Amino acid sequence: MVSGMHCEGCGQRIQKSLSKINGLLNVQADFSNGEVRMDFDESKVNLDKIRGAVRKVGFVATGVDQIGT
């Protein structure tokens, strides 16, 4: 979950920020439910780096659910 997203532009800002990170794929932000979904390679990126990229564009990752490995 990402707090603070209130429009499609917010989602696009998050997607753009995350898409610059090596190891992230298929980034999709949905402002209507406050979710950002992505696939990532744990050998290249960790959750702290992802949270930092979200924070850098003015939002807060309030919860992280990791599905699969």
N, C-alpha and C positions, 0 to 999 in steps of 0.2 A: 504494500500500500504506500502511496505517496500523498502526503497532505499538501493542500494548497493549489492543486490543479482545478481550474474552474472553466477552462475553455479549450478548444482544439489547439490553439496556439501554444498553450502551456504544454500540452502533450508533445507537440512538435519540438519545442525547445529541449525537452527531456530526451526525446529520441535523438536529436542532433548531437547532444552532449554525449550520450551513451554510445552512439555509433562510431565515435572517434576512438573508443577503447579497443585495443587489440584483444581478441578473445571473446567478444560479444557478437552474437548473431541474432537476427530476427527480432529486433527490438520493436515492441509495439506498446505505445502508451494510450490508455483509454481514460480520458478525463472524467467521463460520466460515472465511472465507478472507482476512480482513483487508483487504478492498477497499471503497472508496467510489467509486461511479460517479455522474457528474452531467453535465449539459449546462451550458455557460456561455457568456456573451457576453463575449468578450475586450475589447470596448470599455467594459465596465462593471466588470469584475473581473479580477484577475490571480492567478497561482498563489501569489504570496507572501501575498496576503490570504486565500486558501483555506487555506494551511498555517497561518497565524496563527489562524484560527478553529478549526482542529483542535487546535492547541496550547493554545488558551484553555480547552478542556474536558478537558485532561489527556492528550492523545495526541500522537503524532508521525507526520507524513506522511513515510515513509521513502523513498518513490519515487513519481514521478508519470509516468504515461503519458498523453500527450495524443493522442487519436485524432480525426482530422478537424480542421476549422477553423471 
